[in-house]
Amino acid sequence: MTITKIKNDNFLTLKLEGRLDTTTAPQLENELSENLDGVTELTIDFAELSYISSAGLRVLLATQKRMNKQGSMKLINVNEIVMEVFEITGFVDILTIE
């Protein structure tokens, strides 16, 4: 998975490309833990993300809990396949998806 980071003051955007699974979830987790201090608005762009597993969902859930305390988090450009996973798991009720 490739992660592209755009940080501007309190705003952080991460663009994900590839698969978010057991192998790559730690990479996203590390990127988030290193960059979320002081961030009040987090956007994760899923335009190039082709797959998400339960390991990826766990990272998103933990990140959402943290961002609830310090600001907001939204997911953008979610494709049909990933959106179906969010719907089946109930994550559409937990995450802000635009």
C-alpha positions in Angstrom: 0.0 0.0 0.0 1.2 3.5 -0.8 0.3 6.4 1.6 0.6 10.0 0.4 0.5 12.6 3.2 -0.6 16.2 2.9 -0.3 18.2 6.1 -1.3 21.8 6.5 -1.4 23.2 10.1 -4.2 21.3 11.8 -5.4 19.5 8.7 -4.1 16.1 7.6 -5.1 14.2 4.4 -3.9 10.7 3.7 -4.3 9.2 0.3 -4.3 5.4 0.3 -3.5 3.3 -2.7 -3.7 -0.5 -2.9 -4.9 -2.8 -0.2 -5.5 -2.1 3.5 -5.2 -5.6 5.0 -3.3 -7.5 7.7 0.0 -6.8 6.0 -0.5 -3.1 5.4 -2.6 -2.0 8.4 0.4 -1.5 10.7 1.9 0.8 8.1 -1.2 3.0 8.2 -1.3 2.7 12.0 2.3 4.0 12.3 1.6 6.8 9.8 -1.4 8.0 11.9 0.3 7.7 15.3 3.3 9.7 14.0 1.1 12.5 12.5 -2.1 13.0 14.5 -0.7 15.2 17.2 -2.4 18.6 16.9 -4.6 17.5 14.0 -8.2 18.6 14.3 -9.4 17.6 10.8 -8.3 14.3 9.3 -9.4 13.2 5.8 -8.6 9.8 4.4 -8.9 9.5 0.6 -9.9 6.0 -0.5 -10.0 6.8 -4.3 -7.2 4.4 -5.0 -7.9 1.8 -2.3 -9.1 -1.5 -3.8 -9.7 -3.6 -0.6 -10.1 -3.3 3.1 -9.9 -6.2 5.7 -10.9 -6.4 9.3 -7.3 -5.3 10.2 -7.9 -2.1 8.3 -11.3 -1.6 9.9 -9.7 -1.9 13.3 -7.2 0.9 12.5 -10.1 3.1 11.3 -12.1 2.5 14.4 -9.2 3.3 16.7 -8.4 6.4 14.7 -12.1 7.5 14.8 -12.1 7.2 18.6 -9.0 9.3 18.8 -10.3 12.0 16.4 -13.6 12.1 18.3 -11.6 13.6 21.2 -9.5 16.0 19.2 -11.5 16.9 16.1 -13.1 15.2 13.1 -12.4 12.5 10.6 -13.9 11.8 7.3 -13.4 9.3 4.5 -13.8 10.4 0.9 -13.9 8.7 -2.5 -14.9 5.3 -1.1 -15.6 2.8 -4.0 -18.5 0.3 -4.1 -16.4 -2.7 -2.9 -15.1 -0.9 0.2 -18.5 0.8 0.9 -20.2 -2.6 0.9 -17.7 -3.7 3.6 -18.6 -0.6 5.6 -22.3 -1.3 5.2 -22.1 -5.0 6.2 -20.0 -4.2 9.3 -22.1 -1.2 10.4 -19.2 1.1 9.9 -21.4 3.5 7.9 -23.0 4.4 11.3 -19.6 5.0 12.9 -17.6 6.8 10.2 -18.2 10.0 8.3 -18.2 9.0 4.6 -18.5 11.5 1.9 
